[in-house]
């Protein structure tokens, strides 16, 4: 399968597959965010998810995929540090603020800087109409955040901290998107990067979750939390794996922008699952996000 994927790099078929993978990642990333923000403490949810996908990745990393080249170990170390800071910031943002306010700010900040990063690192350049599409998409994302903020009924006292953490998280989204694209292109076999990334990335948050669990006055019931972790681990494999493969097959900036249609899926999940209000204005803003993504794709 690795040889087949590598053969598609830079081809029209590879471009189409990257589009499908980026949109799949968008939907699954919204599911992943909702799993972390759900009824469990975000730190505990993230610890369970990371622990599960780390354990699931271990046999593939150790016994299935080719061993990483020597130059990959510093790259894995950098990815671990970047993702560690990202996850700490994200957990703080979810702890402090409402999901439908925090999530759009995180996802709106990320693609703009990811496009700039892809230009600087990979020499990718958007056409003027693609930049217009980015503008439309971002106006919808930040408009959604402002609308949710206006009608927010909970967590208003912690809102400034939540927004600060959300913006910082968005910057690290851009950083890890660009860095991971560099990493998956630096190894001969993309599945070697994916297996070792998930194995190494799953080491930190379970430790933090265990320490937090010990200090909790009211400890969560472990079986539902572990089930959430198992489901979240599968979703993480498919979501992050899809967008990483998309950045290997095609342009990093386009994959980053298309993934941010996850905000649309997140709003739907917030409405259907988390019982958060969705009205016609929010539907219009979500249509702007989708329209921006379509413009970026068609103008590319």
NORVENFEN-V461150 format. One record per pair of residues at least 24 apart in sequence whose ideal C-beta (glycine too) atoms are under 6 Angstrom apart, sorted by the first residue. I is the first residue (numbers start at 1). GAP is how many residues later the second one is. D is the distance in Angstrom with one decimal. If there is no record, write none. Layout:
I_GAP_D / I_GAP_D
This chain:
2_187_4.8 / 2_189_5.7 / 8_241_5.9 / 9_240_5.8 / 14_235_4.3 / 15_235_5.0 / 17_232_5.9 / 18_228_4.1 / 18_231_4.2 / 18_232_3.6 / 21_221_4.2 / 21_224_5.5 / 21_225_4.1 / 22_221_6.0 / 22_224_4.6 / 22_233_4.5 / 22_236_3.9 / 22_237_5.3 / 24_218_4.8 / 25_214_5.0 / 25_217_4.1 / 25_218_3.8 / 25_234_5.1 / 26_233_4.9 / 26_235_4.5 / 26_236_4.0 / 27_238_4.9 / 28_207_5.3 / 28_210_5.3 / 28_211_3.5 / 29_210_4.8 / 29_233_4.4 / 30_232_4.4 / 30_235_3.6 / 30_236_4.0 / 30_239_5.6 / 31_204_5.4 / 32_203_5.0 / 32_204_6.0 / 32_207_5.5 / 33_70_5.7 / 33_233_6.0 / 34_235_4.6 / 35_193_5.9 / 35_197_4.5 / 37_57_5.1 / 37_62_4.3 / 40_180_5.8 / 40_185_5.7 / 42_49_4.7 / 42_52_4.1 / 42_53_5.5 / 43_48_5.2 / 43_166_5.9 / 43_169_5.1 / 44_165_5.2 / 44_176_6.0 / 45_183_6.0 / 46_45_5.8 / 46_159_4.9 / 47_158_4.5 / 47_159_4.8 / 47_162_2.3 / 48_177_5.2 / 48_178_5.9 / 48_180_5.9 / 48_181_2.8 / 49_180_4.9 / 49_183_3.5 / 49_184_5.6 / 50_152_4.5 / 50_155_4.0 / 50_156_5.9 / 51_155_3.7 / 52_177_4.2 / 52_178_5.0 / 52_181_3.5 / 53_145_5.1 / 53_149_5.4 / 53_180_3.6 / 53_183_5.0 / 54_145_5.8 / 54_148_1.9 / 56_177_5.7 / 57_138_5.4 / 57_141_3.7 / 57_142_4.2 / 58_141_5.3 / 60_135_4.2 / 61_134_4.1 / 61_135_4.8 / 61_138_4.2 / 65_126_5.0 / 65_127_4.5 / 65_130_4.8 / 66_123_5.1 / 66_126_5.3 / 68_124_5.6 / 68_128_5.7 / 72_115_5.6 / 75_108_4.8 / 75_111_5.9 / 76_120_6.0 / 76_124_5.5 / 79_104_5.8 / 80_120_5.3 / 82_93_5.7 / 82_94_4.9 / 82_97_5.7 / 83_93_5.8 / 83_118_5.4 / 84_120_5.2 / 85_87_5.8 / 86_86_3.9 / 86_90_5.7 / 89_76_5.4 / 89_79_5.0 / 89_80_4.3 / 90_79_4.8 / 92_73_4.5 / 93_69_5.6 / 93_72_3.7 / 93_73_4.6 / 93_76_5.4 / 96_62_4.3 / 96_65_4.8 / 96_66_3.7 / 97_58_5.5 / 97_65_2.6 / 98_54_5.8 / 98_56_6.0 / 98_57_5.3 / 99_171_5.9 / 100_48_4.4 / 100_170_4.7 / 100_176_5.2 / 101_44_5.8 / 101_47_4.6 / 101_48_5.3 / 102_60_5.6 / 102_64_4.7 / 103_163_5.0 / 104_37_5.0 / 104_40_4.6 / 104_41_4.0 / 104_159_5.1 / 105_40_4.9 / 105_61_3.9 / 106_60_4.9 / 106_63_4.7 / 106_64_4.8 / 107_153_4.9 / 107_156_5.0 / 108_30_5.6 / 108_33_3.6 / 108_34_5.0 / 109_58_5.5 / 109_61_2.5 / 110_60_4.6 / 110_63_3.3 / 110_64_4.9 / 111_145_4.8 / 111_146_4.8 / 111_149_4.7 / 113_61_3.4 / 114_60_4.2 / 114_63_4.5 / 114_142_3.7 / 115_138_4.1 / 117_57_5.7 / 117_61_3.8 / 118_134_4.0 / 118_135_4.1 / 121_57_5.6 / 122_130_5.8 / 124_127_5.1 / 124_129_5.2 / 127_172_5.4 / 129_170_3.6 / 130_166_5.0 / 130_169_4.6 / 130_170_5.9 / 133_159_4.8 / 133_162_3.0 / 133_163_3.8 / 136_152_5.8 / 136_155_5.7 / 136_156_3.5 / 137_152_5.4 / 137_155_2.7 / 137_156_5.8 / 140_145_4.8 / 140_148_3.1 / 140_149_3.8 / 141_122_5.2 / 141_148_5.8 / 143_142_4.6 / 144_141_4.5 / 147_134_5.8 / 147_135_5.9 / 177_79_5.1 / 180_64_5.6 / 181_66_3.8 / 181_71_4.4 / 184_60_5.1 / 184_64_4.9 / 185_63_5.8 / 190_58_5.3 / 194_47_5.3 / 254_46_5.8 / 257_39_4.9 / 258_35_5.4 / 261_28_5.9 / 261_32_4.9 / 263_26_5.6 / 264_25_5.3 / 264_26_6.0
